[in-house]
């Protein structure tokens, strides 16, 4: 079993992917800040407990495509789909993006991503030290 397959590292990897996906959506919101009728989008908050539950709920099944072949079909998903934000400030053009709020979200998202990568790196270093590999 590789170190990256440990539940802690899988959860941190998913958290970092969530931040990357969120960064893309926030960048789209900023890019469309002047687009008429554009509504900002964001992701639902990442939840480690829900991530663990999703891992337990995912199922694998096999099906025969040929008498001598099998394929594995996985079910589940990362749940990173975008959702519409509740826009309380709407411009006369119908745009619901507040540039200052989006910039604050980008900054916060970047700091959270850096914290997750720092925990990932330190955990790897700790395990390598425990194994006597440096």
LINCORDA-V743663 format. One record per pair of residues at least 4 apart in sequence whose ideal C-beta (glycine too) atoms are under 8 Angstrom apart, sorted by the first residue. I is the first residue (numbers start at 1). J is the second residue. D is the distance in whole Angstrom. If there is no record, write none. Layout:
I&J&D ; I&J&D
//
This chain:
1&5&5 ; 1&6&8 ; 3&9&6 ; 3&124&7 ; 3&127&6 ; 4&9&5 ; 4&10&7 ; 4&13&7 ; 5&9&7 ; 5&10&7 ; 6&10&7 ; 7&11&6 ; 7&52&7 ; 7&55&8 ; 8&12&6 ; 8&123&6 ; 9&13&6 ; 9&120&7 ; 9&123&7 ; 9&124&8 ; 10&14&6 ; 10&55&7 ; 11&15&6 ; 11&48&6 ; 11&51&6 ; 11&52&7 ; 12&16&6 ; 12&116&6 ; 12&119&6 ; 12&120&5 ; 12&123&8 ; 13&17&6 ; 13&120&8 ; 14&18&6 ; 14&46&7 ; 14&51&6 ; 14&78&7 ; 15&19&7 ; 15&46&6 ; 15&48&7 ; 15&51&8 ; 15&116&5 ; 16&20&7 ; 16&113&6 ; 16&116&5 ; 16&117&6 ; 16&120&7 ; 17&21&6 ; 17&78&7 ; 17&80&7 ; 18&22&6 ; 18&43&7 ; 18&46&4 ; 18&78&8 ; 18&80&6 ; 19&23&6 ; 19&46&8 ; 19&109&6 ; 19&112&6 ; 19&113&4 ; 19&116&7 ; 20&24&7 ; 20&113&7 ; 21&25&7 ; 21&43&6 ; 21&80&5 ; 22&26&6 ; 22&42&7 ; 22&43&5 ; 22&109&5 ; 23&27&6 ; 23&106&7 ; 23&109&6 ; 23&110&7 ; 23&113&7 ; 24&28&7 ; 25&29&7 ; 25&41&5 ; 25&42&6 ; 25&43&6 ; 25&82&5 ; 26&30&7 ; 26&42&7 ; 26&102&6 ; 26&105&5 ; 26&106&5 ; 26&109&6 ; 27&31&6 ; 27&106&7 ; 28&32&6 ; 28&41&7 ; 29&33&7 ; 29&40&4 ; 29&41&7 ; 29&42&8 ; 29&97&5 ; 29&102&5 ; 30&97&7 ; 30&99&7 ; 30&102&5 ; 30&103&7 ; 30&106&7 ; 32&38&4 ; 32&95&8 ; 32&97&7 ; 33&38&8 ; 33&95&7 ; 33&97&5 ; 33&99&5 ; 33&102&7 ; 34&95&7 ; 35&95&6 ; 36&93&4 ; 36&94&6 ; 36&95&6 ; 37&93&7 ; 37&94&4 ; 37&95&7 ; 38&94&8 ; 38&95&5 ; 38&96&7 ; 38&97&6 ; 39&84&6 ; 39&85&7 ; 39&87&6 ; 39&95&8 ; 39&96&5 ; 39&97&8 ; 40&84&8 ; 40&85&5 ; 40&87&6 ; 40&96&6 ; 40&97&5 ; 40&102&7 ; 41&82&4 ; 41&83&7 ; 41&84&6 ; 41&85&6 ; 42&82&7 ; 42&83&7 ; 42&85&5 ; 42&105&7 ; 43&80&6 ; 43&81&8 ; 43&82&6 ; 43&83&7 ; 44&79&8 ; 44&83&6 ; 46&51&7 ; 47&51&7 ; 48&52&7 ; 49&53&6 ; 50&54&6 ; 50&79&8 ; 51&55&7 ; 52&56&7 ; 53&57&6 ; 54&58&6 ; 54&76&6 ; 54&77&8 ; 54&79&7 ; 55&76&8 ; 57&76&7 ; 58&74&6 ; 58&75&6 ; 58&76&3 ; 59&74&8 ; 59&75&5 ; 59&76&8 ; 60&72&6 ; 60&73&7 ; 60&74&6 ; 60&75&8 ; 61&72&8 ; 61&73&6 ; 61&75&8 ; 62&70&5 ; 62&71&7 ; 62&72&6 ; 62&73&7 ; 63&70&7 ; 63&71&6 ; 63&73&6 ; 64&69&7 ; 64&70&6 ; 65&69&5 ; 65&70&8 ; 65&71&6 ; 85&96&7 ; 87&96&3 ; 87&97&8 ; 89&96&7 ; 89&98&5 ; 90&94&6 ; 90&95&7 ; 90&96&5 ; 91&95&5 ; 91&96&8 ; 97&102&6 ; 98&102&7 ; 99&103&6 ; 100&104&7 ; 101&105&6 ; 102&106&6 ; 103&107&6 ; 104&108&6 ; 105&109&6 ; 106&110&6 ; 107&111&7 ; 108&112&6 ; 109&113&6 ; 110&114&6 ; 111&115&6 ; 112&116&6 ; 113&117&6 ; 114&118&6 ; 115&119&7 ; 116&120&6 ; 117&121&6 ; 118&122&6 ; 119&123&6 ; 120&124&7 ; 121&125&6 ; 122&126&6 ; 123&127&6 ; 124&128&6 ; 125&129&6 ; 126&130&6 ; 127&131&6 ; 128&133&5 ; 128&134&6 ; 129&133&8 ; 129&134&6
//
